[in-house]
Amino acid sequence: MTKQEQQAWAAAASAIAGKGGHTVIEAPDVRPLVIQVGDRRHTFSAEFTAGREGNLAIDDDFISGHHARFQTVRGLWYLEDLGSSNGTWLNGRRIHQPQVVRKRDKIKIGHTTMTVVSA
């Protein structure tokens, strides 16, 4: 992650933690994130989780209920593992901190691999 991306992530994390537990709503000019899982495409315009019980629900016994979070920060989409046992993988590398996702990235959680179509 570049220094600029780290700064953007830190700023977003502080804003989201915010006072009184309020969530910061992303600006309306956020580019949607399109993810392909198998033969289905899913489009998101705001923060979401992927997992067996997430906004992006995936039926895979090796995935946690809320396995990973996708979040926008200053127009970039980030992927974060939520403490899962089996980890979250981006382009073949296990992630340990939030990472920017880009078009054509491969994300693997459990036995499920998804492709970023647009970010």
C-alpha positions in Angstrom: 0.0 0.0 0.0 1.4 3.4 -0.9 1.9 6.1 1.7 -1.0 8.1 0.1 -3.3 5.0 0.3 -2.3 4.4 3.9 -3.1 8.0 4.8 -6.5 7.8 3.1 -7.2 4.6 4.9 -6.2 6.1 8.3 -8.4 9.2 7.7 -11.4 7.0 6.8 -10.9 4.7 9.7 -10.9 7.7 12.1 -13.9 9.2 10.4 -15.9 6.0 10.6 -15.0 5.5 14.2 -16.4 9.0 14.6 -18.1 10.5 17.6 -21.1 8.7 19.0 -20.7 5.7 16.8 -22.2 7.4 13.7 -21.2 6.1 10.3 -19.9 8.5 7.7 -21.8 8.3 4.4 -19.6 8.2 1.3 -19.9 11.0 -1.3 -22.3 10.2 -4.1 -19.6 10.2 -6.7 -18.2 6.9 -5.6 -17.6 4.5 -8.5 -19.5 1.3 -7.9 -17.6 -1.9 -7.2 -18.6 -4.8 -9.5 -17.5 -8.3 -8.4 -18.0 -11.5 -10.3 -18.5 -14.7 -8.3 -19.0 -17.7 -10.5 -21.4 -16.6 -13.3 -23.0 -13.8 -11.2 -22.0 -10.2 -11.0 -22.7 -8.1 -7.9 -22.7 -4.3 -7.8 -22.1 -2.2 -4.7 -22.0 1.5 -4.1 -21.3 1.6 -0.4 -19.4 -0.4 2.3 -20.4 -4.1 2.5 -19.2 -7.4 3.9 -18.6 -10.7 2.2 -19.2 -14.0 4.0 -21.9 -16.5 4.7 -24.0 -13.8 6.3 -22.6 -10.8 4.6 -24.2 -8.4 2.1 -22.4 -10.5 -0.5 -23.6 -13.9 0.7 -21.4 -16.8 -0.3 -22.2 -20.4 0.5 -18.8 -21.8 1.4 -18.0 -23.7 4.7 -14.5 -22.2 4.8 -15.9 -18.6 5.0 -16.8 -16.8 8.2 -20.2 -15.2 8.7 -18.7 -11.7 8.0 -15.3 -12.7 6.5 -14.1 -9.5 4.7 -15.2 -5.9 4.4 -15.1 -3.7 1.2 -15.0 0.0 1.9 -14.5 3.2 -0.1 -12.0 5.8 1.0 -11.6 9.0 -1.2 -12.9 7.2 -4.3 -10.8 4.0 -3.9 -12.2 0.6 -2.8 -10.4 -1.2 0.0 -10.6 -4.9 1.0 -10.0 -5.8 4.7 -10.0 -9.2 6.4 -12.3 -9.2 9.4 -10.2 -11.6 11.5 -11.2 -14.8 9.7 -9.5 -18.1 10.4 -8.7 -18.9 6.8 -7.7 -15.4 5.7 -8.5 -13.2 2.8 -6.3 -13.4 -0.3 -5.7 -10.7 -2.9 -3.9 -11.8 -6.1 -2.5 -14.9 -4.4 -1.2 -13.1 -1.3 -2.8 -13.2 2.1 -3.7 -9.7 3.3 -3.0 -8.5 6.9 -4.1 -4.9 6.5 -6.6 -3.2 4.2 -5.6 -3.2 0.5 -6.8 -1.3 -2.5 -8.7 -3.4 -5.0 -8.5 -2.7 -8.7 -10.1 -4.0 -11.9 -9.1 -7.6 -12.7 -7.9 -8.3 -9.1 -8.6 -11.9 -7.8 -9.9 -12.2 -4.3 -10.1 -15.5 -2.6 -12.0 -16.2 0.7 -12.4 -19.8 1.7 -12.6 -21.9 -1.4 -14.3 -19.1 -3.4 -12.5 -16.9 -5.8 -14.0 -13.7 -7.2 -12.9 -11.2 -9.7 -13.1 -7.4 -9.6 -14.8 -6.4 -12.8 -14.9 -2.6 -12.0 -13.6 -0.5 -9.1 
